[in-house]
């Protein structure tokens, strides 16, 4: 005769096995989902035909990024460097008068954004680890009469949105003008990014 205690232990054992048995179909599905997630942003880059520049290095005595608590990544000001190494330079002026055009500035800001994305890929190894692009701060080398710095920095914001989409890429932003920037670069952009927990 099976005692009540023995029967209870047997039932408990069977329940434990039932709840801990791995379902191969579920495991395969989870693995494939993870694989898709891990190439999501890189796949979009490919579909958009976007070539990332090489991850930049500091141009003076500072770190390219700083990791902080709360999975926050503070990204130093990035330059408008094209994949071939060309630095976009010159002041932006109204209608190109006494300076470069808004279109030139927009392109420069876009390359700043691409360089930031390249740094994220270099630092994280996987762009899908980006939880949220929190803040972008753009500085435009511009003439005193130029008042459209916000349209220039759209170049950076637009490419971040193209690559990360909403809600990840949708960020807070500031855009200001200055009479000069190091190396005569047209635009400099820094960012704050939150990354996913391990």
Protein Blocks (a to p, Z undefined) as FASTA:
>chain_A
ZZfklmmmmmmmmmmmmmmpccfklmmmmmmmmmmmmmmmmmmmmmnopacddddddfbd
cdfbdcdehhiacddddddddfkopacedjddehhiapacfklmmmmmmmmmmmmmmmmm
mmnopaklpmbdfbdcddddddfklcklmmmmmmmmmmmmmmnopaklpccddddddfbd
ehhiabdcddddddddZZ
